[in-house]
């Protein structure tokens, strides 16, 4: 187990960016990508933590958790749908098959929850019963399970743009995907979500909702890409206290990145203007949270990689023949 003191000492050395001797670097909010020119791409997951559509901090071990947890899920869902993972040459890096991302994000929801204007519960509490193209029954309560998991897709916006809500029918009617491909993606997404809920339940968690991304390989196959069931892409609750809290009208115990948003909320920040500076202890807690989620879901002890990350990364990539 990593101590809080150990994490605090690593905060100044958190992995914020890559500077590999490879051309064509592309930086997202969390990952840096390098096309290798042979149908493969190197993805490096940094410790950058984003919320409110901006990078807020770098959290030690966060990148390693996201990379290794996604790798674990890719391996454990390969029987459901093919994915882009080829190998994991470093705790923070993944070698993947190139795929053209589809311009739709697949949000799967298993519970009616949320307080933002786009959240299911927010719309339902206003009296709406037709939401995201679905008809919801009367009598639902906040944070309870839906009769069945549903897909609420959004557009995949470019830099500086915001995702737009879609109904499942609009994905094809607007020409984003053809009907056969969209049917395949929906079927795969719901099956992967069911697998995620089963694994989470076996390990004391509830997988509430999640985001998936898919793409098309050069040979035409549909691939699951990006990340799977991480605390960045998914919402988790603690299972053992859920029923009691639901009956009391209390909020479930969260076990994901929402912890960070709540810390900002306690300081009156909702995403507008300059965010307040959080104390290092909060980021140490966030690091421990990410590690705990990895261990809960995989049943494996987390083996922390050495810091600073870049020298270790370069050495491992050299051993794998990915850099000179």
VENGI-V203264 format. One line per field, one symbol per residue. ss: DSSP state (2 for helix, 1 for strand, 0 for the rest). phi: phi as a letter, one per 40 degrees, with the letter a starting at -180 (. if undefined). psi: psi as a letter, one per 30 degrees, with the letter a starting at -180 (. if undefined). A space follows every 10 residues. Layout:
ss = ???
phi = ???
psi = ???
This chain:
ss = 0002222222 2220000000 0000011000 1111100001 1111100111 1001111100 0222222222 2222220000 0010111111 0011111011 1001111111 1000000002 2222200001 1001100000 0000111111 1001100000 0000100222 2220000022 2222222222 2222222222 2200111111 1111111000 0111100000 0001111100 0222222200 0001000222 2222220000 0000000002 2222222222 2222222200 0000000022 2222222220 0000
phi = .ccccccdcc dcbdccabac cbcgcbbccb bbbbccgbgb bcbbccccbb afgacbabbd gcccdccccc cccdccbccc acbccbabca dbbbcbccac cccabbcbbb bcahbccccd cdcccchcbb bfgbcbccgc bdgcccdacb bbcbcbccdg bbcbcbcccc dcccgcaccc cccccccccc cccccccccc ccbgbbccaa bbbbabcdcg ccbcbgabfc ccbbbbbccc bcccccccgc ccccaacddc dccccccgbb hbgccccccd cccccccccc cccdcdccgb ccbcccbccd dcdccccccc gcbc
psi = kkleeeeeff efgkjfllhl iklgkkkaee kkkjkfgggl kkkkjagkkk lhhlkflkjk feeeeeeeee eeeeeggffe kllfkelifl fgkkklkkkj kkhkkjkkkf ljalflffke eeeefffkfj kggljkllgl lkglklelkl killljllkg lkkkklleef eefggellee eeeeeeeeee eeeeeeeeee efgglkjell klkllklfgf kkkkaclkhl feflkklkef feeeeeffgl kljlhaffee eeeeefggkg fkakklkkle eeeeeeeeee eeeeeeefgk kkjklkklee eeeeeeeeef gfl.
